[in-house]
Every structure is written in C-alpha cells, then in structure tokens.
Amino acid sequence: MPEPMSFNRALVEKYDRPGPRYTSYPTAPQFHGAFAADDYRAAARRSNEAPSKPLSVYIHVPFCESLCYYCACNKIITRKTHRAVEYLGYLKREIAMQAALFDGTRKLTQLHLGGGTPTYLTGEQLCELMDCLREHFNLDESDAHEFSIEVDPRTISRERIAELRAQGFNRLSFGVQDFDEKVQAAVNRVQSEQQIFDLVQAAREARFKSVSVDLIYGLPLQTVESFDATLGKLVALRPDRIAAYSYAHLPERVRAQRLIRREDMPPPERKLELLELTIRRLTQEGYLYIGMDHFARPGDELAVARANGTLQRNFQGYSTHADCDLIALGVSSISKVGDTYAQNVKELSQYYARINEGLLPVHKGYRLTDDDRLRREVIGALMCHGRVDYPALESCHGIRFTEYFADALRQLQEQVGDGLVALQDDALVLLPQGQLMMRSVAMAFDAYLGGRQSERFSRTI
C-alpha cells in the first residue's frame, strides 16, 4: 500500500505538465480507422476461448436538458424527450448485437451508465434498458455486483432514487461541482444545497452501497474561502467517495467554455491553492487518497482495494472489480476486450446508420502489441498501487526490467532527485510527495509521447 500523500507546492508547479490520464494504454490518440468491426469480433472470439473473465458494460447516454459551460463531454443538449425514446431503441439493438458475441455463461458483474445525463432517461425507460440487458446478458443479480449510475441532482427526486435501487443499481455518483451560488451561475449549473442533501439522504435510506460526489476546482469565481465552504458542506454529507477534478479551461477546443467570462476565471496559482486546500480538508476528515482525483472513506471498497492490491483502472476511472472485458454501448463509447480497444462512432446519425445496416458501430480501435501489454501493466501498477515490482513482470514477460526500460529509468532521474520516486533493486516506488505526480512518472514508460504528443492532453495536476 502506498504511503500517505504529501503536498509540495514547488514540485506540484514544476511537474504540472500536459499528459494522459491513462484510463487506457495506449491512449485514444493511437486508435486508428484500420481497426474495424471484424477486428472487434475476432477479439471477442479470442476472449471467449481464453480463461473466462466476467463482463463489464458501459452505456453512454449523451443527452442533457441544459448546457453546463465547463463540460467537455460528448453530449447533446435537448429538451425533446422523444430523442431519448429513439436512442433507447437503437441501444437495445446494439445490446442484442454485442451480447451475441460473448459466451452466455460469462457473468455481467459490472455496469456503469454515464453521459451526458443517464437520468435523462425516465424510470420506465431505464426499466426497459435493464430488462433488455437481462434478456441478452447473464447478469449477476446478487448485490455483490457493481451497478453504478451518474446522477444530475436537478433531474431526479427522492422517489426516483429508491426506484434506481429497485432496478439493481447499488452505487450512485452525484455531480455537485460547487455549492457556491455565484460559481453555479457562472457555469450555468444551478442546484440547491437542500436538493443534494435530500438526495444523499434518500440514497442512504435506499441502502446504496456507495455514494460518490464529484467536485471541480478551478471554476470561474472560485476562491479559497468559497471552496473551503463547499468542502465543509460536502464532508458534512459524508459521501463514501469524493472525486475532485481539475477544471481544464480550453475555450479554443471546447465551444461551451466560450460562454464563461474571461474575467471570471481564477488566476493559475488559485488552482494549486484549491488543490492543496482540498487535500488538507479531506485527509483531515479521514478520507484516504486513492489516486489521481479520488478520495474514499477507509471502509469503502475503493479504499479496501487500494490496501489489498486489487485496485483497477478503466475508462470510468478507478474500479474495485477484477479486470473484466469491458463492452461499451452507445455513441462514442470505448470498449476494452482482450488485447484490444474499440470506439464507437461519435455522431448520432452515424450510430443510427450503422445499426440500421446491421453493423456494429465501431469507428476505430487498436490491438496491443507485446510491448504495449507490458507497458500497460507497468503504468497500471503505478497508477493503482504506487509501485512496480520487477520480479513478477520479468517472470511473466521474459525481460530484465532495468535493461528493457533503461531509457525510461534515465528519464526518471530528475523525479528521483526531487524525491518523487525511489528506484530500488527490485521495485520502483512512488514516494509520498510523488503521489500527486503519478501521471508524470507514468509518462516515462509511454512509448508514444515523442514530439508534441503530450500537448493533446490536459495538465497532469
């Protein structure tokens, strides 16, 4: 288990460079159009022939009723609810197509609905979606499964919370971002404190296993004092997990962000002040730092997985379950099956056209090489466990770690000198003040970051 994190302002500033979040390796810029639906089908066949893995499903619901100015997600802003009816019909057809590729004995143990706004779908539509999944996949109906859904508090009632639990969901993620009314108005996401408190209480009463809350620091009009007040209200709620994301203001790339007034944006140093404040407040309140932007209470499954070495990382962030094959459904979603990644088309019209032709909506993807698989293990170990043990990798891949990764280890000499990482005889270990910089350490093992590649990514802190 990694040692507790520490915050060193000078080092945080020094290593705050653009870089991947490593929800996959190789990362999405390496996906290519030569990888097609036939390659995905072949990956599913190989996966069925290998020792059986459970299945995980991600479903992307792209619709939102209103535009949050900070949001860079793939979304469609509409109040025309008939569009969700149409989309659901196509989702059900893709579910049938995808399920036919996988052995029916394999259990679906993990499900995540993201967006957009999954609760854009009505209770009846979600029932319809869950029934379709049950018809085509072998769902784990025990409460040991991990079925989660992202919730916009503005779109849901206490009664709907209980309904979600009855439908099989046992984890909720609430998008809060900030409790301050001025900040909410500046990003066009106004929701009352009472709404949040009532819904979290309803989730407790419905016996959800885990309640997570998302925050964003670096938003317009945020100050240390205002965000400290938000954190105070948040810890009073005692959510099981907290994700505190750094806001990346890129109006030249994200059209919605152009609606944020430039004069409302905090100065760059403010973000580090807010990050330091967040770490201090949450750890003082007993939350454990899991990695990246995530914190959890000691008894939460994420904290337990971090402690016992079973923590995983996928496109939804950190996960407690073993490494499943991930089947992604809906527009723009990304699957991970065996040694491949496959991304669906990004445009709704293209998605519908592919389904109408009886084709999987795969747009591009990637099949990993032996070198990719090795580097993925190294980066995954760093991101999830804070250390890379050489002997296990050497035995599995037939290499000598220090020879194979000699270039990467040379690149890390500056981080070693700054006390971020220690190179031991049999392991590479992130030190306490290196925990926040894990992405910059992982980048040394990324074979695809030459030239200006890293500029395609957000800053690492």
N, C-alpha and C positions, 0 to 999 in steps of 0.2 A: 504494500500500500504506500503511495507517495506520501512524503512528509507534508505537513500543513504549508499552504502557500504563504509567501510574504510579498509585500509590495515595495518596490524600489523605484521611485518616480523617475530618476535619471535613466535607469535601464529600460523602463517601460517606454520612455520617449525615444531612446536610442533604437529599440527594436520594433517600433511601431511602423512596419513597412507593409506594402500590399502583399497578400499571399492567400493561398487556398484555405478553405475551412476543412478540407479533407473529409467530407461526407462520402467521398469515393476516392479511390486511386486506381488508375489515372483519373484526373478530374475531367469535368464535362468538356472543356475546350479540345480534348483529344478525341472525343466521339466523332465519327465520320459517317457519311452517307453510304459508303460501300458496305457497311453493316446493315443488312436488310432483314425482313421478316423471316426469311428462310434460315438465316443465322440464329435468330432467336428460337425458332422451332428446334433447331439442332441442339441448342444449349439446353432446352427443356428435356429433350430425349436423353442427353448425357446426364442431366441431373437426376432423372428417374432411374437411370442404370447405376448410379453411384449409391453409396450407403445413404439410406433415407434421411433427409432433412425435413423438419417441419416447414410449413409455408407461412409467409407473411404477405399481407395485402395492403397496399396503399391506394386510396381513392382520392383523386383530385376533384374538388367541386369549385369551379372557377368564379362563381357568381357572388357579387356583393351588392347590397342595396345602395351604398353610398361610398364615395371615394375618400380613403384616408391618404392625406397628401404625402406621407412619408413612405408609403408602401411601394416596394419594387417587385412584388409577386406577380405571377401570371394570373390576371383577374379580368372579369367582365363586369362593369358597373351597369346594373339594370334593375328596374322595379317591375319588369314584365315577367311575372311568375310563370307564365306558360313556357318560357325558355328552359326553366328547370325541368318541367314535365318532358320536354323534347330530349333534353340531355340525359335524363334518367333512362329513357327508352333506349338510347344508344349505349349507355353504360351497361345495362342489362345484357345487351347483345355482346358487348366485349367480354363481360364476365363469363358468358357461356363459351365464347371462343377461347379464352385464356384457360379456363378450367379444363377443357378437353385436352390440353397439352400435358397435364400433370396427373400422375398416378393418383387415383381416387382414394388410396389408403393413407395418403400423406395428410396429416392434420394441419389445419389452418389455425395457428396458435396466436397470431399477432395480426391486428387490424388497426389501421390509422386512417382517419378521414381528415384531410387538410384542404386548404384553399388559398385564395377566396374565403368563402364563409360556408362551411359544411352545414351549419344550422340555417342557411338559406332554404334548404330542403325542409318541408313541413314534416311533422311527426308521421303522417301517413306515408309520405314519400320515403322517409328513412326506413319505415317498416317494410315497404316494398323492396327497397335495396337490400336490407338484411335477409329478407325471405329469399331473394334471388341468390345471394351468397350461400345460404344454407342449402338451396336446391342443387347448386353446382359444385360446391366445395365441401370437404369433410371438416366442418367447423368444430373446434374444441368448445364444447358447451359448458365445461366446468369453469368455475370462477378463477382458475389458475391461468386462464388466457389473459392476454393484454390487448384489450379493445379500447382504443382511445379516440377522442374527437375534439377538434379545436372549436371553441365556442366564442362567438361575439356576444358579449353580455347584452347588447342592445337588441338582439334578435330572439331572446329566449325568456321564458318565465320559470318560476319555481316548479310549476306543474310539469313543464317540459323537461326539466332536469330529472325528475322522477321517471318520466317516460323513457328518457335515454338509458337510465339504469335498467329498466324493464326490458329494453331492447337488446341488452347484453353488453353495453359499454360499461367499463369499470374504471376508466381514467378520463379526466377532463382537463383541458387546458384553456384557461381564460385569458383573452387578450385585454390587458388593462393599460399598459404603456406608461401612463402617468395619471395620478389623481388630481393634479392641479388643473383648475378650470381654464386658466389662460392658455396653458400648454395644449389642452384638449381642443380649444377653439382654434388655435394656430395651425393644428394639423387636421382639423375637421373630423374629430372623433370625440364627441361629447357624450359622456355617460356618467351617471351619478355614483357617488360612493355607495349610497344605500343599495343601488342595483347590485353592485359587486358583492357587498356584504350579504345581502339576502340570498344571492345565488350560491355563494360558497357555503352558507349555512344549509341551503337546500341540498347541496351535494353531500354534505356531512350526514344529513338526515337520511339520504338515499343510500348511504353506505358505499360511496365510491371509494375505491382502494387508494387512489392518488388524485390529488387536486393540485394542478400546476398553474402558476400565474406568470405571464410574460410582461416584462418592463422594457422600455427603451431609454437609454441615456444618450444625451447629445441632441435632443429635440429642441426646436425653437422655444425661446423664453425660459428654458430651464435654468435654475440657479442652484447652487449648493443647498441653500436654505429650503427652496421649494421641493427639491428632490429628497432631501432629508425628511421632510414632512410626508412625502409619498411613501418612503421606506418605512416610516413609523406606522403608517396606517396599514401597510402591507404585512408587516410582521405581526401586527395585532390579529390579522386573519389566520396566521399560522398555516399557510399552504404547505403541502408536503414538498413541493419543488418550486423553485423560482428560476426563471431564465431572464437574465439582464443583458439585452442585446445592445451593441454599439450601433448608433444610427450612422449610416453612410449617406452623406448628402451629395448626390451626384445628379444635379438637375440637367446636366448636358446629356445624360443617358436615360434618366427616369422622368418622363413627361410630367407626372403628377407632382413631383417635387418642385417644379417651377412655380407652383401655386403658393409655396412658402415664401414669405417675405425675407429677402436677404438680410435686412436689418434686424430681424428677429433671431437669426442664428447665433448661438453662443460662440465665443472665441475658442480656438482649438484647445487651449490649455484647460478650458472648462470640462471637456470630456474626461480628461485624466483625473481632475478633481472629483467628478461624479463617480468615476470607476473606483477610485480609492475609497470614497465615502461608502459606496455600495458594498465593497468587500469588507470594510470595517464593521458596518452595521449588521450585515448578515452573519458574519462569523461571530460577532459578539452575541448575537441572538441564538447561537448554537447551530447554524446551518453549516454544512460541510461543502467545501468547494469540490465539485465533481470534475470539472474541466471546461475549457472554453468559457461559455457564458452561464454555466449551470451550477446551481446550488441545491442541496437537498437536506432535509432533516435526517438525523442519524438513523432512524428506523426505516426510512423509505427504501424501496427496493433498489433505486439507483445507488444510494449510499452503500447498501449491502453488497451490490455487485462490484462497486469500486473497491471495497475492502477485500472481497474474496477472489478478485481477479477475473470475474466473468463479464465485466462491462464490455459492451459492444458499441460500435458507431455505424450509423447508416444515414440515409438521406433525410431522415427526420431528426437526426441528432444522436444523442446517447440512448441506448436501449439496454434492457436487463436480460432479454432472452438470448439464447444461443444463436449462432449465425444461421439464420433462416435464408431460404431463397425468397427474394422479395419480388412480388408480382405487382406492378404498378398499373393502375387503371385510370382512364380519363385523359383529357387533353394535357399535353406537356409532361406527364409524369414519367419517372425513370425507374426501370426495373433493374434488379441485380440477380441474375440466375446463373449459378455455377461460376464460371470464369468470364462472364460477360455482363455488360451494361447495355440497356436498350431504352431509348427515349421515344415517347410517342410524339406525334405531330403537335405543333404549338397552336395552330389555328383551328377554331371550332369547325369551320366549313370543311377543312381538310380531314378532320377527325370523322365527321359525319360521312364524307365521301368514301373514305376507306372502309368504314363499317358497312356502308351500303353495298360496296363491291365484295363483301365477304372477306376482306383483308384485315389482318392485324394492323393497327395504326402506327406501327413502328416507323420512325423517321430516320433515326441514326443510332449508332451504338459503338461498341468496342469489345473486342475479345482480348483478354490479357495474355501477355507472354509470360514465360517462366520468370523473367526479371521483374515484370510488373507484379506478379504474385508475391515474390519475395519482398519487394519494396512496400507493397500494401501491408504485409504483416508487420514490417518494421514501423511504418507510420501509424498503423493501428495500435501497436503496443505503446508507442509514445503518447498518443492521444488519449488512450483509455487507462493505461497503467502507470505512465510516467517513467517507464524503464524498458529497455530492450535487453533481454538475456541472450547472450551469444550462443551458448551450447545447444539450446533447442533449435534455433534457426540453422546452425551449422549441421546438425544431425539430419534435419528434415530436408534441407536444400543442397547438401553436399558442398558446402563452401567453408572458407575461413573468413569470418566476419571482418576482421581488421584488414585483410587483403582485398576482399571483394569491395568493401566500402571505404577504401583508403582515401579516395577523393573527398567523400562526404565527411570523414573524420577530420581531414585537413581543413575543410570549410568551417568546422565547428570549433576551431582553436580559439577564435575570438569569444565565442559563448563560454568556452571552458575558462578562459582568462577572466571573464566577467562574473564567473560563479553561477552561471545558469545551468550548467550541465557538468557531470563528472564522468570521465572515461575510465572505468575500472577494468581489471584484467578480463572479466567475464561478462561485463554488462555496461550499458550506457544508462545513466540515471539522471533524470531531471531533478535539480535541487530546488528547495523551497521558493527562491526568488526567480526560478526559471519556469514555474508552473504557468504563469500568465503568457509566457513566450513560447509555449509548446509548438505553436504553428511555425514560428521561425526556425526552431530546431528541426522540425519535421521536414521543412523545405530543403534542408541539406541532402535528404535522401530522395528527392523528387528529380527524376531524370528528364523532366520535360520543362524545366523552368529557365532554360537558357534565353539569352537576349532580353526581350521586353515582355516575356510571357507573364511575369508576376503582376504587371500593370493591369491585367484583365480582372484582378481580384480586389476585394475590399481590403482595408488595412487590417493587420493582424490583431490589433488591440482596440 
